[in-house]
Amino acid sequence: MVLSLLMQGEELKKLIGSAVYIECSSKTQQNAKAVFDAAIKVVLQPPKQKKTKKKNKNSCAFL
């Protein structure tokens, strides 16, 4: 059960383009500090994004 939840979390991370996936509990405070530390790190040092090719909007085509 725990492994499947971890896998679902990792899939969701990839789907939404998140930098990090960390499980935590606000009830027990388990990994709560790690979540905030990771959030701060991502804001201060964002991961490099893949470059995408942009279409040139100023191109002309003669028919």
PDB file of N, H, CA, C and O in Angstrom:
ATOM      1  N   MET A   1       0.831  -1.196   0.000  1.00  0.00           N
ATOM      2  CA  MET A   1       0.000   0.000   0.000  1.00  0.00           C
ATOM      3  C   MET A   1       0.872   1.254   0.000  1.00  0.00           C
ATOM      4  O   MET A   1       0.618   2.182  -0.768  1.00  0.00           O
ATOM      5  N   VAL A   2       1.894   1.292   0.851  1.00  0.00           N
ATOM      6  H   VAL A   2       2.100   0.538   1.475  1.00  0.00           H
ATOM      7  CA  VAL A   2       2.750   2.468   0.945  1.00  0.00           C
ATOM      8  C   VAL A   2       3.504   2.679  -0.361  1.00  0.00           C
ATOM      9  O   VAL A   2       3.656   3.813  -0.814  1.00  0.00           O
ATOM     10  N   LEU A   3       3.972   1.603  -0.963  1.00  0.00           N
ATOM     11  H   LEU A   3       3.848   0.682  -0.595  1.00  0.00           H
ATOM     12  CA  LEU A   3       4.707   1.710  -2.224  1.00  0.00           C
ATOM     13  C   LEU A   3       3.819   2.276  -3.328  1.00  0.00           C
ATOM     14  O   LEU A   3       4.264   3.098  -4.129  1.00  0.00           O
ATOM     15  N   SER A   4       2.556   1.831  -3.369  1.00  0.00           N
ATOM     16  H   SER A   4       2.195   1.163  -2.719  1.00  0.00           H
ATOM     17  CA  SER A   4       1.661   2.336  -4.414  1.00  0.00           C
ATOM     18  C   SER A   4       1.368   3.818  -4.210  1.00  0.00           C
ATOM     19  O   SER A   4       1.240   4.553  -5.189  1.00  0.00           O
ATOM     20  N   LEU A   5       1.259   4.276  -2.961  1.00  0.00           N
ATOM     21  H   LEU A   5       1.363   3.678  -2.166  1.00  0.00           H
ATOM     22  CA  LEU A   5       1.044   5.701  -2.698  1.00  0.00           C
ATOM     23  C   LEU A   5       2.266   6.511  -3.113  1.00  0.00           C
ATOM     24  O   LEU A   5       2.135   7.604  -3.664  1.00  0.00           O
ATOM     25  N   LEU A   6       3.445   5.974  -2.848  1.00  0.00           N
ATOM     26  H   LEU A   6       3.551   5.086  -2.400  1.00  0.00           H
ATOM     27  CA  LEU A   6       4.678   6.645  -3.247  1.00  0.00           C
ATOM     28  C   LEU A   6       4.756   6.751  -4.766  1.00  0.00           C
ATOM     29  O   LEU A   6       5.137   7.791  -5.303  1.00  0.00           O
ATOM     30  N   MET A   7       4.397   5.682  -5.448  1.00  0.00           N
ATOM     31  H   MET A   7       4.088   4.837  -5.011  1.00  0.00           H
ATOM     32  CA  MET A   7       4.419   5.690  -6.910  1.00  0.00           C
ATOM     33  C   MET A   7       3.393   6.684  -7.465  1.00  0.00           C
ATOM     34  O   MET A   7       3.663   7.371  -8.450  1.00  0.00           O
ATOM     35  N   GLN A   8       2.223   6.758  -6.835  1.00  0.00           N
ATOM     36  H   GLN A   8       2.004   6.199  -6.035  1.00  0.00           H
ATOM     37  CA  GLN A   8       1.207   7.717  -7.277  1.00  0.00           C
ATOM     38  C   GLN A   8       1.696   9.144  -7.079  1.00  0.00           C
ATOM     39  O   GLN A   8       1.468  10.011  -7.923  1.00  0.00           O
ATOM     40  N   GLY A   9       2.365   9.380  -5.967  1.00  0.00           N
ATOM     41  H   GLY A   9       2.550   8.675  -5.282  1.00  0.00           H
ATOM     42  CA  GLY A   9       2.917  10.707  -5.708  1.00  0.00           C
ATOM     43  C   GLY A   9       3.970  11.091  -6.728  1.00  0.00           C
ATOM     44  O   GLY A   9       3.997  12.228  -7.199  1.00  0.00           O
ATOM     45  N   GLU A  10       4.832  10.155  -7.071  1.00  0.00           N
ATOM     46  H   GLU A  10       4.810   9.231  -6.688  1.00  0.00           H
ATOM     47  CA  GLU A  10       5.869  10.418  -8.072  1.00  0.00           C
ATOM     48  C   GLU A  10       5.248  10.663  -9.449  1.00  0.00           C
ATOM     49  O   GLU A  10       5.719  11.518 -10.199  1.00  0.00           O
ATOM     50  N   GLU A  11       4.191   9.913  -9.782  1.00  0.00           N
ATOM     51  H   GLU A  11       3.809   9.218  -9.173  1.00  0.00           H
ATOM     52  CA  GLU A  11       3.508  10.128 -11.061  1.00  0.00           C
ATOM     53  C   GLU A  11       2.884  11.516 -11.111  1.00  0.00           C
ATOM     54  O   GLU A  11       2.975  12.210 -12.123  1.00  0.00           O
ATOM     55  N   LEU A  12       2.249  11.917 -10.011  1.00  0.00           N
ATOM     56  H   LEU A  12       2.175  11.353  -9.188  1.00  0.00           H
ATOM     57  CA  LEU A  12       1.633  13.236  -9.948  1.00  0.00           C
ATOM     58  C   LEU A  12       2.685  14.328 -10.060  1.00  0.00           C
ATOM     59  O   LEU A  12       2.458  15.355 -10.700  1.00  0.00           O
ATOM     60  N   LYS A  13       3.831  14.104  -9.439  1.00  0.00           N
ATOM     61  H   LYS A  13       4.015  13.270  -8.919  1.00  0.00           H
ATOM     62  CA  LYS A  13       4.945  15.060  -9.530  1.00  0.00           C
ATOM     63  C   LYS A  13       5.329  15.285 -10.986  1.00  0.00           C
ATOM     64  O   LYS A  13       5.497  16.424 -11.422  1.00  0.00           O
ATOM     65  N   LYS A  14       5.465  14.205 -11.729  1.00  0.00           N
ATOM     66  H   LYS A  14       5.329  13.280 -11.375  1.00  0.00           H
ATOM     67  CA  LYS A  14       5.834  14.315 -13.145  1.00  0.00           C
ATOM     68  C   LYS A  14       4.720  14.970 -13.955  1.00  0.00           C
ATOM     69  O   LYS A  14       4.983  15.775 -14.848  1.00  0.00           O
ATOM     70  N   LEU A  15       3.481  14.621 -13.640  1.00  0.00           N
ATOM     71  H   LEU A  15       3.267  13.967 -12.915  1.00  0.00           H
ATOM     72  CA  LEU A  15       2.339  15.136 -14.385  1.00  0.00           C
ATOM     73  C   LEU A  15       2.202  16.648 -14.257  1.00  0.00           C
ATOM     74  O   LEU A  15       1.915  17.328 -15.242  1.00  0.00           O
ATOM     75  N   ILE A  16       2.402  17.176 -13.059  1.00  0.00           N
ATOM     76  H   ILE A  16       2.635  16.623 -12.259  1.00  0.00           H
ATOM     77  CA  ILE A  16       2.227  18.616 -12.854  1.00  0.00           C
ATOM     78  C   ILE A  16       3.525  19.390 -12.979  1.00  0.00           C
ATOM     79  O   ILE A  16       3.532  20.619 -12.906  1.00  0.00           O
ATOM     80  N   GLY A  17       4.635  18.667 -13.169  1.00  0.00           N
ATOM     81  H   GLY A  17       4.630  17.669 -13.228  1.00  0.00           H
ATOM     82  CA  GLY A  17       5.919  19.342 -13.354  1.00  0.00           C
ATOM     83  C   GLY A  17       6.518  19.868 -12.066  1.00  0.00           C
ATOM     84  O   GLY A  17       7.221  20.879 -12.070  1.00  0.00           O
ATOM     85  N   SER A  18       6.249  19.201 -10.985  1.00  0.00           N
ATOM     86  H   SER A  18       5.678  18.381 -10.982  1.00  0.00           H
ATOM     87  CA  SER A  18       6.783  19.616  -9.687  1.00  0.00           C
ATOM     88  C   SER A  18       8.261  19.269  -9.584  1.00  0.00           C
ATOM     89  O   SER A  18       8.723  18.303 -10.190  1.00  0.00           O
ATOM     90  N   ALA A  19       8.996  20.059  -8.818  1.00  0.00           N
ATOM     91  H   ALA A  19       8.620  20.844  -8.326  1.00  0.00           H
ATOM     92  CA  ALA A  19      10.428  19.817  -8.653  1.00  0.00           C
ATOM     93  C   ALA A  19      10.693  18.687  -7.664  1.00  0.00           C
ATOM     94  O   ALA A  19      11.659  17.941  -7.817  1.00  0.00           O
ATOM     95  N   VAL A  20       9.841  18.560  -6.653  1.00  0.00           N
ATOM     96  H   VAL A  20       9.055  19.166  -6.529  1.00  0.00           H
ATOM     97  CA  VAL A  20      10.089  17.600  -5.574  1.00  0.00           C
ATOM     98  C   VAL A  20       8.768  16.988  -5.119  1.00  0.00           C
ATOM     99  O   VAL A  20       7.726  17.643  -5.149  1.00  0.00           O
ATOM    100  N   TYR A  21       8.822  15.727  -4.699  1.00  0.00           N
ATOM    101  H   TYR A  21       9.669  15.195  -4.674  1.00  0.00           H
ATOM    102  CA  TYR A  21       7.681  15.077  -4.052  1.00  0.00           C
ATOM    103  C   TYR A  21       8.140  14.613  -2.686  1.00  0.00           C
ATOM    104  O   TYR A  21       9.088  13.836  -2.571  1.00  0.00           O
ATOM    105  N   ILE A  22       7.467  15.091  -1.649  1.00  0.00           N
ATOM    106  H   ILE A  22       6.697  15.722  -1.742  1.00  0.00           H
ATOM    107  CA  ILE A  22       7.798  14.699  -0.281  1.00  0.00           C
ATOM    108  C   ILE A  22       6.504  14.382   0.447  1.00  0.00           C
ATOM    109  O   ILE A  22       5.582  15.197   0.461  1.00  0.00           O
ATOM    110  N   GLU A  23       6.428  13.204   1.049  1.00  0.00           N
ATOM    111  H   GLU A  23       7.177  12.542   1.037  1.00  0.00           H
ATOM    112  CA  GLU A  23       5.274  12.871   1.870  1.00  0.00           C
ATOM    113  C   GLU A  23       5.478  13.458   3.252  1.00  0.00           C
ATOM    114  O   GLU A  23       6.586  13.442   3.790  1.00  0.00           O
ATOM    115  N   CYS A  24       4.388  13.981   3.829  1.00  0.00           N
ATOM    116  H   CYS A  24       3.489  13.994   3.392  1.00  0.00           H
ATOM    117  CA  CYS A  24       4.487  14.546   5.168  1.00  0.00           C
ATOM    118  C   CYS A  24       3.163  14.372   5.902  1.00  0.00           C
ATOM    119  O   CYS A  24       2.148  14.004   5.309  1.00  0.00           O
ATOM    120  N   SER A  25       3.195  14.643   7.196  1.00  0.00           N
ATOM    121  H   SER A  25       4.019  14.942   7.677  1.00  0.00           H
ATOM    122  CA  SER A  25       2.001  14.580   8.026  1.00  0.00           C
ATOM    123  C   SER A  25       1.937  15.823   8.894  1.00  0.00           C
ATOM    124  O   SER A  25       2.847  16.092   9.677  1.00  0.00           O
ATOM    125  N   SER A  26       0.861  16.577   8.752  1.00  0.00           N
ATOM    126  H   SER A  26       0.121  16.359   8.116  1.00  0.00           H
ATOM    127  CA  SER A  26       0.706  17.747   9.614  1.00  0.00           C
ATOM    128  C   SER A  26       0.294  17.317  11.021  1.00  0.00           C
ATOM    129  O   SER A  26       0.527  18.043  11.988  1.00  0.00           O
ATOM    130  N   LYS A  27      -0.309  16.154  11.133  1.00  0.00           N
ATOM    131  H   LYS A  27      -0.498  15.565  10.348  1.00  0.00           H
ATOM    132  CA  LYS A  27      -0.742  15.656  12.442  1.00  0.00           C
ATOM    133  C   LYS A  27       0.453  15.282  13.313  1.00  0.00           C
ATOM    134  O   LYS A  27       0.506  15.645  14.488  1.00  0.00           O
ATOM    135  N   THR A  28       1.412  14.555  12.736  1.00  0.00           N
ATOM    136  H   THR A  28       1.368  14.260  11.782  1.00  0.00           H
ATOM    137  CA  THR A  28       2.574  14.102  13.513  1.00  0.00           C
ATOM    138  C   THR A  28       3.808  14.956  13.267  1.00  0.00           C
ATOM    139  O   THR A  28       4.840  14.762  13.910  1.00  0.00           O
ATOM    140  N   GLN A  29       3.705  15.895  12.343  1.00  0.00           N
ATOM    141  H   GLN A  29       2.867  16.053  11.821  1.00  0.00           H
ATOM    142  CA  GLN A  29       4.816  16.764  11.944  1.00  0.00           C
ATOM    143  C   GLN A  29       5.949  16.001  11.254  1.00  0.00           C
ATOM    144  O   GLN A  29       7.056  16.523  11.118  1.00  0.00           O
ATOM    145  N   GLN A  30       5.679  14.780  10.823  1.00  0.00           N
ATOM    146  H   GLN A  30       4.780  14.356  10.934  1.00  0.00           H
ATOM    147  CA  GLN A  30       6.689  13.985  10.129  1.00  0.00           C
ATOM    148  C   GLN A  30       6.984  14.612   8.769  1.00  0.00           C
ATOM    149  O   GLN A  30       6.078  14.796   7.956  1.00  0.00           O
ATOM    150  N   ASN A  31       8.238  14.935   8.528  1.00  0.00           N
ATOM    151  H   ASN A  31       8.974  14.785   9.188  1.00  0.00           H
ATOM    152  CA  ASN A  31       8.743  15.540   7.288  1.00  0.00           C
ATOM    153  C   ASN A  31       8.207  16.943   7.011  1.00  0.00           C
ATOM    154  O   ASN A  31       8.396  17.458   5.909  1.00  0.00           O
ATOM    155  N   ALA A  32       7.551  17.569   7.974  1.00  0.00           N
ATOM    156  H   ALA A  32       7.398  17.151   8.869  1.00  0.00           H
ATOM    157  CA  ALA A  32       7.015  18.922   7.759  1.00  0.00           C
ATOM    158  C   ALA A  32       8.149  19.909   7.491  1.00  0.00           C
ATOM    159  O   ALA A  32       8.038  20.742   6.591  1.00  0.00           O
ATOM    160  N   LYS A  33       9.224  19.832   8.248  1.00  0.00           N
ATOM    161  H   LYS A  33       9.315  19.155   8.979  1.00  0.00           H
ATOM    162  CA  LYS A  33      10.361  20.731   8.040  1.00  0.00           C
ATOM    163  C   LYS A  33      10.992  20.483   6.672  1.00  0.00           C
ATOM    164  O   LYS A  33      11.404  21.426   5.996  1.00  0.00           O
ATOM    165  N   ALA A  34      11.068  19.229   6.268  1.00  0.00           N
ATOM    166  H   ALA A  34      10.733  18.463   6.817  1.00  0.00           H
ATOM    167  CA  ALA A  34      11.653  18.895   4.966  1.00  0.00           C
ATOM    168  C   ALA A  34      10.852  19.514   3.824  1.00  0.00           C
ATOM    169  O   ALA A  34      11.427  19.934   2.819  1.00  0.00           O
ATOM    170  N   VAL A  35       9.533  19.572   3.973  1.00  0.00           N
ATOM    171  H   VAL A  35       9.066  19.231   4.789  1.00  0.00           H
ATOM    172  CA  VAL A  35       8.687  20.177   2.942  1.00  0.00           C
ATOM    173  C   VAL A  35       9.008  21.657   2.800  1.00  0.00           C
ATOM    174  O   VAL A  35       9.192  22.156   1.690  1.00  0.00           O
ATOM    175  N   PHE A  36       9.075  22.361   3.934  1.00  0.00           N
ATOM    176  H   PHE A  36       8.926  21.955   4.836  1.00  0.00           H
ATOM    177  CA  PHE A  36       9.367  23.791   3.880  1.00  0.00           C
ATOM    178  C   PHE A  36      10.793  24.061   3.408  1.00  0.00           C
ATOM    179  O   PHE A  36      11.033  25.011   2.662  1.00  0.00           O
ATOM    180  N   ASP A  37      11.728  23.236   3.837  1.00  0.00           N
ATOM    181  H   ASP A  37      11.533  22.465   4.443  1.00  0.00           H
ATOM    182  CA  ASP A  37      13.112  23.397   3.376  1.00  0.00           C
ATOM    183  C   ASP A  37      13.209  23.207   1.860  1.00  0.00           C
ATOM    184  O   ASP A  37      13.905  23.960   1.178  1.00  0.00           O
ATOM    185  N   ALA A  38      12.509  22.200   1.338  1.00  0.00           N
ATOM    186  H   ALA A  38      11.944  21.589   1.892  1.00  0.00           H
ATOM    187  CA  ALA A  38      12.530  21.946  -0.106  1.00  0.00           C
ATOM    188  C   ALA A  38      11.860  23.088  -0.869  1.00  0.00           C
ATOM    189  O   ALA A  38      12.327  23.480  -1.938  1.00  0.00           O
ATOM    190  N   ALA A  39      10.771  23.618  -0.323  1.00  0.00           N
ATOM    191  H   ALA A  39      10.391  23.300   0.545  1.00  0.00           H
ATOM    192  CA  ALA A  39      10.082  24.734  -0.981  1.00  0.00           C
ATOM    193  C   ALA A  39      10.985  25.958  -1.058  1.00  0.00           C
ATOM    194  O   ALA A  39      11.038  26.637  -2.083  1.00  0.00           O
ATOM    195  N   ILE A  40      11.685  26.232   0.021  1.00  0.00           N
ATOM    196  H   ILE A  40      11.642  25.680   0.854  1.00  0.00           H
ATOM    197  CA  ILE A  40      12.606  27.374   0.041  1.00  0.00           C
ATOM    198  C   ILE A  40      13.727  27.168  -0.974  1.00  0.00           C
ATOM    199  O   ILE A  40      14.096  28.093  -1.697  1.00  0.00           O
ATOM    200  N   LYS A  41      14.265  25.953  -1.022  1.00  0.00           N
ATOM    201  H   LYS A  41      13.965  25.201  -0.435  1.00  0.00           H
ATOM    202  CA  LYS A  41      15.359  25.654  -1.948  1.00  0.00           C
ATOM    203  C   LYS A  41      14.914  25.822  -3.404  1.00  0.00           C
ATOM    204  O   LYS A  41      15.664  26.350  -4.226  1.00  0.00           O
ATOM    205  N   VAL A  42      13.704  25.376  -3.720  1.00  0.00           N
ATOM    206  H   VAL A  42      13.095  24.947  -3.052  1.00  0.00           H
ATOM    207  CA  VAL A  42      13.206  25.481  -5.092  1.00  0.00           C
ATOM    208  C   VAL A  42      12.989  26.942  -5.475  1.00  0.00           C
ATOM    209  O   VAL A  42      13.245  27.335  -6.614  1.00  0.00           O
ATOM    210  N   VAL A  43      12.518  27.744  -4.524  1.00  0.00           N
ATOM    211  H   VAL A  43      12.310  27.426  -3.599  1.00  0.00           H
ATOM    212  CA  VAL A  43      12.297  29.162  -4.819  1.00  0.00           C
ATOM    213  C   VAL A  43      13.624  29.882  -5.020  1.00  0.00           C
ATOM    214  O   VAL A  43      13.757  30.702  -5.929  1.00  0.00           O
ATOM    215  N   LEU A  44      14.604  29.579  -4.175  1.00  0.00           N
ATOM    216  H   LEU A  44      14.496  28.913  -3.437  1.00  0.00           H
ATOM    217  CA  LEU A  44      15.889  30.263  -4.266  1.00  0.00           C
ATOM    218  C   LEU A  44      16.763  29.742  -5.401  1.00  0.00           C
ATOM    219  O   LEU A  44      17.539  30.499  -5.984  1.00  0.00           O
ATOM    220  N   GLN A  45      16.643  28.457  -5.718  1.00  0.00           N
ATOM    221  H   GLN A  45      16.012  27.842  -5.244  1.00  0.00           H
ATOM    222  CA  GLN A  45      17.434  27.848  -6.788  1.00  0.00           C
ATOM    223  C   GLN A  45      16.516  26.980  -7.654  1.00  0.00           C
ATOM    224  O   GLN A  45      16.534  25.755  -7.533  1.00  0.00           O
ATOM    225  N   PRO A  46      15.720  27.599  -8.519  1.00  0.00           N
ATOM    226  CA  PRO A  46      14.788  26.810  -9.329  1.00  0.00           C
ATOM    227  C   PRO A  46      15.522  25.848 -10.252  1.00  0.00           C
ATOM    228  O   PRO A  46      16.606  26.162 -10.743  1.00  0.00           O
ATOM    229  N   PRO A  47      14.931  24.671 -10.490  1.00  0.00           N
ATOM    230  CA  PRO A  47      15.569  23.713 -11.402  1.00  0.00           C
ATOM    231  C   PRO A  47      15.566  24.257 -12.825  1.00  0.00           C
ATOM    232  O   PRO A  47      14.672  25.007 -13.217  1.00  0.00           O
ATOM    233  N   LYS A  48      16.575  23.869 -13.585  1.00  0.00           N
ATOM    234  H   LYS A  48      17.301  23.259 -13.267  1.00  0.00           H
ATOM    235  CA  LYS A  48      16.667  24.313 -14.973  1.00  0.00           C
ATOM    236  C   LYS A  48      15.566  23.642 -15.780  1.00  0.00           C
ATOM    237  O   LYS A  48      15.339  22.437 -15.667  1.00  0.00           O
ATOM    238  N   GLN A  49      14.890  24.437 -16.593  1.00  0.00           N
ATOM    239  H   GLN A  49      15.075  25.415 -16.685  1.00  0.00           H
ATOM    240  CA  GLN A  49      13.821  23.910 -17.420  1.00  0.00           C
ATOM    241  C   GLN A  49      14.356  23.613 -18.807  1.00  0.00           C
ATOM    242  O   GLN A  49      15.275  24.272 -19.294  1.00  0.00           O
ATOM    243  N   LYS A  50      13.769  22.616 -19.426  1.00  0.00           N
ATOM    244  H   LYS A  50      13.023  22.080 -19.031  1.00  0.00           H
ATOM    245  CA  LYS A  50      14.168  22.258 -20.781  1.00  0.00           C
ATOM    246  C   LYS A  50      13.744  23.362 -21.730  1.00  0.00           C
ATOM    247  O   LYS A  50      12.657  23.927 -21.611  1.00  0.00           O
ATOM    248  N   LYS A  51      14.626  23.658 -22.677  1.00  0.00           N
ATOM    249  H   LYS A  51      15.509  23.199 -22.775  1.00  0.00           H
ATOM    250  CA  LYS A  51      14.311  24.679 -23.668  1.00  0.00           C
ATOM    251  C   LYS A  51      13.364  24.098 -24.706  1.00  0.00           C
ATOM    252  O   LYS A  51      13.539  22.972 -25.170  1.00  0.00           O
ATOM    253  N   THR A  52      12.373  24.878 -25.053  1.00  0.00           N
ATOM    254  H   THR A  52      12.231  25.793 -24.675  1.00  0.00           H
ATOM    255  CA  THR A  52      11.447  24.459 -26.094  1.00  0.00           C
ATOM    256  C   THR A  52      11.613  25.377 -27.292  1.00  0.00           C
ATOM    257  O   THR A  52      11.886  26.569 -27.154  1.00  0.00           O
ATOM    258  N   LYS A  53      11.445  24.802 -28.447  1.00  0.00           N
ATOM    259  H   LYS A  53      11.223  23.834 -28.559  1.00  0.00           H
ATOM    260  CA  LYS A  53      11.565  25.590 -29.666  1.00  0.00           C
ATOM    261  C   LYS A  53      10.302  26.423 -29.835  1.00  0.00           C
ATOM    262  O   LYS A  53       9.186  25.913 -29.739  1.00  0.00           O
ATOM    263  N   LYS A  54      10.498  27.706 -30.086  1.00  0.00           N
ATOM    264  H   LYS A  54      11.404  28.120 -30.164  1.00  0.00           H
ATOM    265  CA  LYS A  54       9.372  28.595 -30.327  1.00  0.00           C
ATOM    266  C   LYS A  54       9.249  28.827 -31.821  1.00  0.00           C
ATOM    267  O   LYS A  54      10.245  28.973 -32.529  1.00  0.00           O
ATOM    268  N   LYS A  55       8.028  28.856 -32.279  1.00  0.00           N
ATOM    269  H   LYS A  55       7.219  28.737 -31.704  1.00  0.00           H
ATOM    270  CA  LYS A  55       7.798  29.163 -33.687  1.00  0.00           C
ATOM    271  C   LYS A  55       7.988  30.652 -33.893  1.00  0.00           C
ATOM    272  O   LYS A  55       7.593  31.468 -33.060  1.00  0.00           O
ATOM    273  N   ASN A  56       8.583  30.982 -34.988  1.00  0.00           N
ATOM    274  H   ASN A  56       8.903  30.319 -35.665  1.00  0.00           H
ATOM    275  CA  ASN A  56       8.774  32.379 -35.327  1.00  0.00           C
ATOM    276  C   ASN A  56       7.441  32.940 -35.819  1.00  0.00           C
ATOM    277  O   ASN A  56       6.944  32.539 -36.872  1.00  0.00           O
ATOM    278  N   LYS A  57       6.870  33.860 -35.061  1.00  0.00           N
ATOM    279  H   LYS A  57       7.274  34.186 -34.206  1.00  0.00           H
ATOM    280  CA  LYS A  57       5.566  34.417 -35.406  1.00  0.00           C
ATOM    281  C   LYS A  57       5.653  35.410 -36.558  1.00  0.00           C
ATOM    282  O   LYS A  57       4.631  35.756 -37.150  1.00  0.00           O
ATOM    283  N   ASN A  58       6.829  35.864 -36.878  1.00  0.00           N
ATOM    284  H   ASN A  58       7.660  35.583 -36.397  1.00  0.00           H
ATOM    285  CA  ASN A  58       6.998  36.871 -37.917  1.00  0.00           C
ATOM    286  C   ASN A  58       7.324  36.276 -39.280  1.00  0.00           C
ATOM    287  O   ASN A  58       7.710  37.009 -40.191  1.00  0.00           O
ATOM    288  N   SER A  59       7.181  34.996 -39.436  1.00  0.00           N
ATOM    289  H   SER A  59       6.868  34.400 -38.696  1.00  0.00           H
ATOM    290  CA  SER A  59       7.524  34.388 -40.720  1.00  0.00           C
ATOM    291  C   SER A  59       6.379  34.562 -41.715  1.00  0.00           C
ATOM    292  O   SER A  59       5.207  34.584 -41.339  1.00  0.00           O
ATOM    293  N   CYS A  60       6.735  34.683 -42.961  1.00  0.00           N
ATOM    294  H   CYS A  60       7.687  34.665 -43.267  1.00  0.00           H
ATOM    295  CA  CYS A  60       5.762  34.851 -44.041  1.00  0.00           C
ATOM    296  C   CYS A  60       5.828  33.643 -44.963  1.00  0.00           C
ATOM    297  O   CYS A  60       6.884  33.037 -45.150  1.00  0.00           O
ATOM    298  N   ALA A  61       4.701  33.316 -45.524  1.00  0.00           N
ATOM    299  H   ALA A  61       3.844  33.808 -45.372  1.00  0.00           H
ATOM    300  CA  ALA A  61       4.650  32.228 -46.491  1.00  0.00           C
ATOM    301  C   ALA A  61       3.925  32.723 -47.730  1.00  0.00           C
ATOM    302  O   ALA A  61       2.805  33.226 -47.645  1.00  0.00           O
ATOM    303  N   PHE A  62       4.573  32.578 -48.888  1.00  0.00           N
ATOM    304  H   PHE A  62       5.483  32.169 -48.957  1.00  0.00           H
ATOM    305  CA  PHE A  62       3.948  32.964 -50.146  1.00  0.00           C
ATOM    306  C   PHE A  62       3.394  31.721 -50.802  1.00  0.00           C
ATOM    307  O   PHE A  62       4.072  30.699 -50.907  1.00  0.00           O
ATOM    308  N   LEU A  63       2.161  31.818 -51.237  1.00  0.00           N
ATOM    309  H   LEU A  63       1.610  32.648 -51.151  1.00  0.00           H
ATOM    310  CA  LEU A  63       1.525  30.676 -51.899  1.00  0.00           C
ATOM    311  C   LEU A  63       1.372  30.924 -53.369  1.00  0.00           C
ATOM    312  O   LEU A  63       0.855  30.068 -54.088  1.00  0.00           O
TER     313      LEU A  63
END
